[in-house]
């Protein structure tokens, strides 16, 4: 740190320890030290957010959906109607696609990994700034600085800034909307400034709808409504600014919705299924999300995304209720209400994904900022750590190495399961360096806590930054390499004759990584809009499987060449079950021939390409062989042999 930053720490040590507890604001804002910290915070956050965007982990499915849709829209010059693999894509609103396309245009290049990740990288800088400003307004300079650096070194910022998923953009826009909403209702500002804050909140929520409708209705509306009810703030509703705010809320997304319904009148059916049926549980692909475990599915993501400060969350919630200053207490209780409202809503929803709860992470970082400012506050001269603090310090000395050893065991099992990387030669060295950085940083922070608590917090922040700067380019490409879809995508590009690529069809919902890495247009056997029309807007997994299976058999029977891309487990099931279902109709399953199969990754994630014509190379055997398929063939062969014996 510079001498100026060290002096700023000393100033905060003397004057601001009480601010995190809701005490009176000190004069640090007047001497400019807080702005020095803000400049340092923003500088490091921008560096970390834009660091090595073109490398690191391979795309997850949610990343590839956004990137490939933006790529096709750009290539075809269609900005209004989202396209994926040559089909209309109405699952999500187009904000993320537009953002990626604009990023690629600014860079002067086609849509690639950097362009796909760049919008989230920018938004994560906005999130850290918003958390700093909001926490500073609620609890003072010191709490704002701690909240800002805690957010900048948290998992959600470091990892989210390098994702293309729309869920992180939704999180940031909902956070800005709610921060602006509370500030408009509570800040000591002029009428004009209050109106601008209302407009900011409404417009950010509207951008959230453009990003991923209709989630802001719940992610912004529920916390705001719960706050009004629980805190009895009915006066918040009495403002003419709400009328202008409503217009600003509708402007970003309503014109697009109207245009799409003119272009595709049946779009209502898709939105009804995608949004309402997902919540109620009528969507076929979430039918198995049952059991008591579903009540706790969102707790681990919240704990993971707030690392390395997760252990301070319980005391952070307690401090929200004990804050002495009225505005501090009200602001922190709003954070608690925010988290609770979203946790209840998403837990009640039948369709669950860990990423859905991301909009509940920003208020946790605000609560943590206030708590950490108090935990790492300077002690009175001659006062050492308490007995509980000493126990926590020894817990760090012992627990961190133990946790890293546990991670080592899990990593060995993972390497054996994926059959992609050799643990000892490839994965172990990168993990070892990461473990050394993590362990050393945690130990230094624990040692400093006895002497200079401020520096202890700084050690944790620097530790997370160092771990990220190493792990993203070195370890993450191996932990998240997506070998199965990349393997089949490479083979389709390199081995399939050009004339056969136009005959590719995907069975079921496409794996977007296959489409992204091959950049081939592979429509589904039966498009999802056609499935909805045939089902009068209702989804039924059994009906759709039967319909698609019959269509596949008909295409295999035809003279036109056809190739199907399919997950290996579903391919085996098709070969086992299709003959029985067709026999009920007096039909037989036409012969099919295996062309390609994934060469890497765990067996249950492999993909295959097969068709109604023999490949121009020797037909490969399934590798590894399918035990279920082999047993069925042996049984059929034995049954046929017995039948021949009786006939003779």
C-alpha positions in Angstrom: 0.0 0.0 0.0 1.1 3.6 -0.5 1.9 6.0 2.3 -1.3 7.9 1.6 -3.4 4.8 1.9 -1.6 3.9 5.2 -2.4 7.3 6.5 -6.1 6.8 5.5 -6.2 3.5 7.5 -4.8 5.3 10.5 -7.4 8.1 10.2 -10.2 5.5 10.1 -8.6 3.7 13.0 -9.0 6.8 15.2 -12.2 8.3 14.0 -14.5 5.7 12.4 -14.6 2.5 14.3 -18.1 3.3 15.6 -19.6 4.1 12.1 -20.1 0.4 11.3 -22.3 0.1 14.4 -24.5 2.9 13.3 -22.6 5.6 15.1 -22.1 9.2 14.1 -20.3 9.8 10.8 -16.7 11.1 11.2 -15.1 13.7 9.0 -13.1 11.4 6.8 -15.2 12.4 3.8 -14.0 15.9 4.2 -10.3 15.1 4.0 -10.6 13.1 0.8 -9.2 9.8 2.1 -12.4 7.9 1.3 -12.1 8.9 -2.3 -8.5 7.6 -2.4 -9.9 4.3 -1.3 -12.7 4.4 -3.9 -10.2 5.1 -6.7 -8.1 2.1 -5.5 -11.2 -0.1 -5.2 -12.4 0.8 -8.7 -9.0 0.3 -10.2 -8.5 -3.1 -8.8 -12.1 -4.1 -9.6 -11.8 -3.1 -13.3 -8.5 -5.0 -13.6 -9.9 -8.2 -12.0 -13.2 -8.0 -14.0 -11.5 -7.6 -17.4 -8.6 -10.0 -16.6 -8.0 -12.7 -19.2 -11.6 -12.7 -20.5 -10.6 -14.8 -23.5 -9.3 -17.8 -21.5 -10.1 -19.7 -18.4 -13.0 -22.1 -18.1 -14.9 -23.2 -21.1 -18.5 -22.1 -21.6 -21.2 -23.6 -19.5 -24.6 -24.1 -21.1 -26.0 -20.8 -19.9 -23.0 -19.0 -21.3 -23.3 -20.7 -24.7 -27.0 -20.0 -25.0 -26.3 -16.3 -24.8 -23.1 -16.3 -27.0 -24.5 -18.4 -29.8 -27.8 -16.6 -30.0 -25.9 -13.3 -30.2 -23.6 -14.7 -32.9 -26.4 -15.9 -35.1 -28.4 -12.6 -34.7 -25.2 -10.7 -35.7 -24.4 -13.0 -38.6 -27.9 -12.8 -40.0 -28.4 -9.1 -39.2 -31.6 -9.8 -37.2 -31.6 -7.6 -34.0 -35.3 -8.0 -33.2 -35.9 -11.7 -33.3 -33.5 -14.0 -31.3 -32.3 -17.0 -33.3 -30.6 -20.1 -32.0 -29.4 -22.8 -34.3 -31.7 -21.4 -37.0 -34.8 -21.5 -34.8 -36.8 -18.7 -33.1 -35.7 -18.4 -29.5 -38.3 -16.8 -27.2 -37.1 -18.3 -23.9 -35.5 -15.1 -22.8 -35.7 -11.4 -23.7 -33.0 -10.1 -26.0 -31.0 -7.7 -23.7 -28.0 -10.0 -23.1 -27.8 -10.8 -26.8 -27.8 -7.1 -27.8 -25.2 -6.4 -25.1 -22.9 -9.1 -26.6 -23.5 -7.9 -30.1 -22.6 -4.3 -29.1 -19.5 -5.5 -27.3 -18.3 -7.3 -30.5 -19.0 -4.2 -32.6 -17.0 -2.0 -30.2 -14.1 -4.5 -30.3 -14.4 -4.6 -34.1 -14.5 -8.4 -34.1 -17.0 -11.3 -34.4 -18.8 -12.6 -31.3 -16.3 -14.6 -29.3 -15.6 -15.4 -25.6 -14.4 -11.9 -24.8 -17.4 -10.2 -26.4 -19.7 -12.7 -24.6 -18.2 -12.0 -21.2 -17.6 -8.3 -21.5 -21.1 -7.1 -20.6 -21.0 -9.0 -17.3 -17.4 -7.7 -16.6 -18.7 -4.1 -16.9 -21.8 -4.8 -14.8 -19.7 -6.3 -12.0 -17.7 -3.0 -11.7 -21.1 -1.3 -11.5 -22.2 -3.7 -8.7 -19.1 -3.0 -6.6 -19.5 0.7 -7.0 -23.2 0.5 -6.1 -22.5 -1.6 -3.0 -19.9 0.9 -1.9 -22.1 3.9 -2.4 -25.2 2.4 -0.8 -23.3 1.0 2.3 -21.6 4.3 2.8 -24.9 6.1 2.7 -26.4 3.7 5.2 -23.6 3.0 7.6 -20.7 5.5 6.9 -17.4 5.7 5.1 -15.7 2.8 6.8 -18.5 0.3 6.2 -18.7 1.4 2.6 -15.0 0.8 2.0 -15.2 -2.6 3.7 -18.3 -3.5 1.7 -16.7 -2.5 -1.5 -13.5 -4.5 -1.0 -15.5 -7.5 0.3 -17.6 -7.4 -2.9 -14.5 -7.0 -5.1 -12.9 -10.0 -3.6 -16.0 -12.2 -3.4 -16.6 -15.3 -5.5 -19.7 -13.8 -7.1 -17.7 -10.8 -8.5 -14.6 -12.7 -9.5 -16.4 -15.6 -11.2 -19.5 -13.7 -12.4 -17.4 -11.1 -14.2 -16.1 -14.0 -16.4 -19.4 -15.5 -17.3 -21.8 -14.8 -20.2 -24.9 -16.0 -18.3 -27.7 -13.5 -18.2 -28.3 -14.3 -14.5 -25.4 -12.2 -13.3 -26.6 -9.2 -15.4 -30.1 -9.6 -13.8 -28.5 -9.6 -10.4 -26.7 -6.3 -10.9 -29.7 -4.6 -12.5 -32.0 -5.7 -9.7 -29.5 -4.6 -7.1 -29.2 -1.1 -8.7 -33.0 -0.9 -8.9 -33.5 -1.7 -5.2 -30.6 0.4 -4.0 -32.0 3.4 -5.9 -35.5 2.6 -4.6 -34.5 2.6 -0.9 -32.3 5.7 -1.4 -35.2 7.6 -3.0 -37.5 6.7 -0.1 -34.9 7.4 2.7 -32.0 9.6 1.6 -31.7 13.2 2.8 -31.7 14.8 -0.7 -33.6 17.4 -2.6 -36.9 16.7 -4.3 -35.2 16.7 -7.7 -32.5 14.3 -6.6 -35.1 12.0 -5.0 -37.0 12.0 -8.3 -33.8 11.0 -10.1 -33.3 8.1 -7.7 -36.9 6.9 -8.3 -36.3 7.1 -12.0 -33.0 5.2 -11.7 -34.7 2.4 -9.7 -37.5 2.0 -12.2 -35.3 2.2 -15.3 -32.8 -0.4 -13.9 -35.8 -2.7 -13.2 -36.9 -2.2 -16.8 -33.5 -3.0 -18.1 -33.7 -6.1 -15.9 -36.9 -7.1 -17.7 -35.1 -6.6 -21.0 -32.4 -8.9 -19.6 -34.5 -11.7 -18.3 -38.2 -11.0 -18.1 -40.3 -11.4 -16.0 -37.9 -11.9 -13.1 -37.6 -8.3 -11.9 -41.3 -8.3 -11.1 -40.4 -10.7 -8.3 -36.8 -9.8 -7.6 -37.5 -6.1 -7.3 -41.2 -6.0 -6.5 -41.3 -8.5 -3.7 -38.5 -7.0 -1.6 -40.0 -3.5 -2.1 -43.5 -4.6 -1.2 -42.3 -6.7 1.8 -40.4 -3.6 3.1 -43.4 -1.4 2.8 -45.6 -3.9 4.7 -43.2 -4.9 7.4 -41.8 -1.4 8.0 -45.2 0.3 7.5 -43.8 2.8 5.0 -47.0 3.6 3.2 -45.9 7.1 2.6 -43.4 5.7 0.0 -46.2 5.2 -2.4 -47.3 8.8 -2.3 -45.2 10.4 -5.0 -45.9 11.6 -8.5 -42.5 10.3 -9.6 -43.9 6.8 -9.6 -45.9 7.7 -12.8 -42.8 8.7 -14.7 -40.9 5.7 -13.2 -43.6 3.4 -14.5 -43.0 4.8 -18.0 -39.3 4.3 -17.7 -39.9 0.8 -16.5 -41.9 -0.1 -19.6 -39.8 1.6 -22.2 -36.9 -0.8 -22.4 -38.9 -4.0 -22.9 -42.6 -3.5 -23.8 -42.0 -2.4 -27.4 -40.0 -5.6 -28.0 -42.8 -7.8 -26.5 -45.4 -6.1 -28.7 -43.2 -6.5 -31.8 -42.6 -10.2 -31.1 -46.3 -10.9 -30.6 -47.0 -9.3 -34.0 -44.2 -11.5 -35.5 -45.1 -14.7 -33.7 -48.7 -14.6 -32.2 -48.1 -18.0 -30.5 -45.3 -16.4 -28.4 -47.8 -16.2 -25.5 -47.8 -20.0 -25.3 -44.1 -20.2 -24.9 -44.0 -17.5 -22.2 -46.8 -19.2 -20.3 -44.9 -22.5 -20.3 -41.5 -21.0 -19.7 -42.5 -18.7 -16.8 -45.7 -19.9 -15.2 -45.3 -23.7 -15.7 -41.7 -23.4 -14.4 -43.0 -21.8 -11.2 -45.9 -24.3 -10.7 -43.9 -27.4 -11.6 -45.8 -28.3 -14.8 -42.6 -28.0 -16.9 -41.5 -31.6 -17.8 -37.8 -31.0 -17.3 -38.3 -30.0 -13.6 -40.6 -32.9 -12.7 -37.9 -34.7 -10.7 -37.2 -31.7 -8.4 -39.0 -33.2 -5.4 -38.0 -34.2 -1.9 -37.1 -32.4 1.3 -33.6 -31.4 -0.1 -35.4 -28.9 -2.4 -36.2 -26.7 0.6 -32.5 -26.0 1.2 -31.2 -25.9 -2.4 -30.5 -22.2 -2.3 -28.5 -22.0 0.9 -25.2 -23.4 -0.6 -25.2 -21.0 -3.5 -25.5 -18.0 -1.1 -22.7 -19.3 1.1 -20.5 -20.0 -1.9 -20.9 -16.7 -3.6 -20.1 -14.7 -0.5 -16.8 -16.5 0.1 -14.3 -15.8 1.7 -16.4 -13.9 4.2 -19.3 -16.4 4.6 -18.7 -17.3 8.2 -19.5 -13.7 9.2 -23.1 -13.9 7.8 -24.8 -15.0 11.0 -23.4 -12.1 13.0 -24.1 -9.8 10.1 -27.8 -10.5 10.3 -27.7 -10.1 14.1 -26.0 -6.7 13.7 -28.7 -5.5 11.4 -31.3 -5.7 14.2 -28.9 -4.1 16.8 -27.7 -1.1 14.9 -28.2 2.1 17.0 -28.6 4.7 14.3 -32.2 4.7 12.9 -31.2 5.1 9.2 -28.5 2.4 9.5 -30.9 0.0 11.1 -33.6 0.7 8.5 -31.2 0.2 5.6 -29.8 -3.0 7.0 -33.3 -4.4 7.8 -34.2 -3.7 4.2 -31.2 -5.9 3.2 -32.6 -8.7 5.5 -36.1 -8.3 4.1 -34.6 -8.4 0.6 -32.8 -11.7 1.2 -35.7 -13.3 3.0 -38.3 -12.3 0.3 -36.3 -13.8 -2.5 -35.4 -16.9 -0.5 -39.1 -17.6 0.2 -40.1 -16.9 -3.4 -37.5 -19.1 -5.1 -37.9 -21.9 -2.5 -41.7 -21.9 -3.1 -41.1 -22.1 -6.9 -41.1 -25.7 -8.1 -38.5 -25.0 -10.8 -35.1 -24.5 -9.1 -31.6 -23.7 -10.3 -28.8 -22.6 -8.1 -28.3 -19.5 -10.3 -31.8 -18.2 -9.7 -30.9 -16.9 -6.2 -28.1 -14.6 -7.4 -30.2 -11.4 -6.9 -30.1 -12.2 -3.2 -26.3 -11.9 -3.0 -25.8 -8.1 -3.2 -27.7 -7.4 0.1 -25.6 -10.0 1.8 -22.5 -8.2 0.7 -23.8 -5.0 2.2 -24.5 -6.7 5.5 -21.1 -8.2 5.4 -19.5 -4.8 4.8 -21.0 -3.4 7.9 -20.1 -6.5 9.9 -16.5 -6.7 8.7 -16.0 -3.0 9.4 -16.8 -3.8 13.0 -15.0 -7.2 13.3 -11.7 -5.7 11.9 -12.0 -2.4 13.8 -8.9 -1.3 15.7 -8.8 -2.3 19.4 -8.1 -0.1 22.3 -4.4 0.0 23.3 -3.4 -3.0 25.4 -6.5 -5.0 24.5 -5.9 -8.3 22.7 -8.2 -10.8 21.0 -11.0 -12.3 23.1 -11.1 -16.0 23.9 -13.6 -16.6 21.1 -11.4 -14.7 18.6 -8.4 -16.8 19.6 -10.4 -19.9 19.0 -11.4 -18.6 15.6 -7.7 -17.8 14.8 -6.7 -21.4 15.6 -9.7 -22.6 13.6 -8.1 -20.8 10.6 -4.7 -22.3 11.2 -6.1 -25.8 11.4 -9.3 -25.6 9.3 -8.0 -24.1 6.1 -5.3 -26.8 5.5 -7.8 -29.5 6.5 -10.3 -28.1 4.0 -7.7 -28.0 1.3 -6.7 -31.7 2.0 -10.4 -32.5 1.6 -10.5 -30.7 -1.7 -7.5 -32.7 -2.7 -9.4 -36.0 -2.1 -12.4 -34.7 -4.0 -10.2 -33.6 -6.9 -8.7 -37.1 -7.2 -12.2 -38.6 -7.4 -13.2 -36.0 -9.9 -10.1 -36.7 -12.1 -10.9 -40.4 -12.1 -14.6 -39.8 -12.8 -14.2 -37.5 -15.7 -11.4 -39.5 -17.3 -10.1 -36.3 -18.9 -7.1 -35.1 -17.0 -4.4 -37.2 -15.2 -4.5 -36.0 -11.6 -0.8 -36.4 -10.8 0.5 -34.9 -14.0 -2.0 -32.2 -15.0 -4.4 -31.2 -12.3 -2.3 -31.5 -9.2 0.3 -28.8 -9.9 -2.2 -26.1 -10.5 -4.2 -27.1 -7.4 -1.1 -27.1 -5.3 -0.2 -23.5 -6.2 -3.7 -22.4 -5.5 -3.7 -24.2 -2.2 -0.4 -22.6 -1.2 -1.8 -19.1 -2.0 -5.0 -19.7 -0.1 -3.4 -21.3 2.9 -0.6 -18.6 3.1 -3.1 -15.8 2.8 -5.4 -17.2 5.5 -2.6 -17.8 7.9 -1.2 -14.3 7.4 -4.6 -12.8 7.9 -5.0 -14.8 11.1 -1.6 -13.7 12.4 -2.3 -10.1 11.6 -5.6 -10.1 13.3 -3.9 -10.2 16.7 -2.0 -7.0 15.9 -3.5 -5.0 13.1 -7.1 -6.0 12.3 -7.3 -3.7 9.3 -4.3 -5.3 7.7 -5.8 -8.7 8.4 -8.8 -7.8 6.3 -6.5 -6.5 3.6 -4.7 -9.9 3.6 -7.9 -11.7 3.0 -8.7 -9.5 0.0 -5.3 -9.8 -1.5 -5.4 -13.6 -0.9 -8.6 -13.9 -3.0 -7.3 -11.7 -5.7 -4.0 -13.7 -5.9 -5.9 -17.0 -5.9 -8.2 -15.8 -8.8 -5.3 -14.4 -10.9 -3.7 -17.8 -10.7 -6.7 -20.2 -10.8 -8.6 -18.6 -13.7 -6.0 -19.1 -16.4 -4.3 -22.2 -14.9 -6.7 -24.3 -13.0 -10.2 -23.4 -14.3 -9.5 -24.5 -17.9 -9.0 -28.1 -16.5 -11.8 -28.0 -13.9 -14.4 -26.7 -16.4 -13.1 -28.0 -19.8 -16.5 -29.3 -21.1 -14.7 -32.2 -22.9 -17.7 -34.2 -24.1 -19.5 -31.4 -26.1 -16.2 -30.0 -27.4 -15.1 -33.4 -28.6 -18.3 -34.1 -30.6 -18.3 -30.5 -31.9 -14.7 -30.8 -33.2 -15.5 -34.1 -34.9 -18.6 -32.8 -36.6 -16.5 -29.9 -38.1 -13.5 -32.0 -39.0 -15.0 -35.3 -40.1 -18.5 -34.8 -41.4 -18.7 -34.3 -45.2 -20.0 -30.8 -46.0 -23.1 -32.2 -47.8 -24.1 -34.1 -44.6 -24.0 -31.2 -42.2 -27.2 -29.8 -43.7 -29.0 -33.0 -42.7 -28.1 -32.8 -39.0 -31.0 -32.7 -36.4 -30.8 -32.5 -32.7 -32.9 -34.9 -30.6 -34.5 -33.1 -27.6 -33.2 -29.7 -26.4 -29.9 -28.8 -28.0 -26.7 -28.7 -25.9 -25.7 -25.1 -26.7 -22.0 -25.9 -26.2 -22.1 -28.2 -29.2 -23.7 -25.5 -31.3 -21.3 -22.8 -30.0 -18.0 -24.8 -30.5 -19.1 -26.2 -33.9 -21.0 -23.1 -35.1 -23.3 -25.4 -37.0 -27.0 -24.9 -37.3 -28.6 -28.0 -35.9 -32.4 -27.7 -35.6 -34.4 -30.0 -33.4 -36.3 -32.9 -34.8 -39.5 -31.1 -33.8 -39.1 -27.5 -32.8 -40.4 -26.4 -29.4 -43.1 -24.0 -30.9 -44.4 -26.9 -33.0 -44.5 -29.1 -29.9 -46.6 -26.5 -28.1 -49.0 -26.1 -31.1 -49.5 -29.9 -31.2 -50.1 -29.9 -27.5 -52.4 -26.9 -27.5 -49.9 -25.0 -25.4 -49.5 -27.8 -22.8 -46.2 -29.7 -22.1 -46.1 -33.5 -21.6 -42.8 -35.3 -21.5 -44.3 -38.7 -22.4 -46.3 -37.3 -25.3 -43.3 -35.3 -26.6 -40.9 -38.3 -26.3 -43.3 -40.5 -28.3 -43.9 -37.8 -30.9 -40.2 -37.2 -31.4 -39.4 -40.9 -31.5 -42.0 -41.5 -34.2 -40.6 -38.6 -36.2 -37.1 -40.0 -35.9 -38.2 -43.5 -37.1 -40.0 -41.9 -40.1 -36.9 -39.9 -41.0 -34.7 -43.0 -40.6 -37.1 -44.8 -42.9 -36.9 -42.1 -45.6 -34.6 -41.9 -48.6 -33.3 -38.5 -47.6 -30.0 -38.7 -45.7 -30.4 -37.8 -42.0 -28.0 -37.5 -39.0 -29.2 -37.2 -35.4 -27.2 -35.6 -32.5 -28.2 -37.2 -29.2 -27.0 -37.7 -25.7 -25.5 -41.2 -25.3 -28.0 -42.4 -22.5 -30.9 -41.2 -24.6 -29.5 -43.0 -27.7 -29.3 -46.3 -25.8 -32.8 -45.8 -24.5 -34.1 -45.1 -28.1 -32.5 -48.3 -29.4 -34.0 -50.3 -26.5 -37.5 -48.8 -26.3 -38.4 -47.6 -29.9 -38.8 -51.1 -31.4 -41.5 -52.0 -28.7 -43.5 -48.8 -29.2 -43.3 -49.1 -33.0 -44.4 -52.7 -32.9 -47.6 -51.6 -31.2 -48.3 -49.8 -34.5 -47.3 -52.7 -36.7 -44.0 -51.0 -37.6 -40.3 -51.8 -37.2 -37.4 -49.6 -36.4 -35.3 -49.0 -39.5 -31.6 -49.7 -39.3 -29.3 -46.9 -38.1 -25.6 -46.5 -38.1 -23.3 -44.8 -35.6 -21.1 -42.1 -37.1 -19.4 -40.2 -34.3 -19.2 -40.3 -30.5 -17.6 -38.2 -27.8 -14.0 -39.3 -27.1 -13.6 -37.5 -23.8 -15.5 -36.9 -20.6 -17.6 -39.1 -18.4 -19.7 -41.7 -20.1 -23.1 -40.3 -19.1 -22.2 -36.9 -20.7 -21.1 -38.4 -24.0 -22.9 -37.5 -27.2 -23.3 -39.5 -30.4 -24.1 -38.8 -34.1 -26.0 -41.5 -36.0 -28.1 -41.7 -39.1 -29.8 -43.8 -41.8 -26.8 -44.2 -44.0 -23.4 -45.9 -43.4 -20.6 -43.5 -42.6 -17.8 -43.1 -45.2 -15.5 -44.8 -42.6 -15.8 -48.1 -40.7 -18.8 -47.8 -38.3 -17.4 -47.4 -34.8 -18.5 -49.5 -31.8 -19.9 -47.7 -28.8 -17.0 -47.0 -26.5 -17.3 -47.9 -23.8 -19.9 -50.6 -24.7 -23.4 -50.2 -23.3 -24.2 -53.0 -21.0 -27.9 -52.5 -21.2 -27.9 -52.5 -25.0 -25.7 -55.6 -25.1 -27.9 -57.5 -22.7 -31.0 -56.6 -24.8 -29.3 -57.8 -28.0 -28.3 -61.1 -26.5 -31.8 -61.6 -25.2 -33.3 -60.9 -28.6 -30.8 -63.2 -30.3 -31.6 -66.0 -27.9 -35.3 -65.5 -28.4 -34.9 -65.6 -32.2 -32.8 -68.8 -31.9 -35.4 -70.5 -29.8 -38.1 -69.5 -32.4 -36.0 -70.9 -35.2 -35.6 -74.2 -33.4 -39.3 -74.6 -32.8 -40.0 -73.9 -36.5 -37.6 -76.6 -37.6 
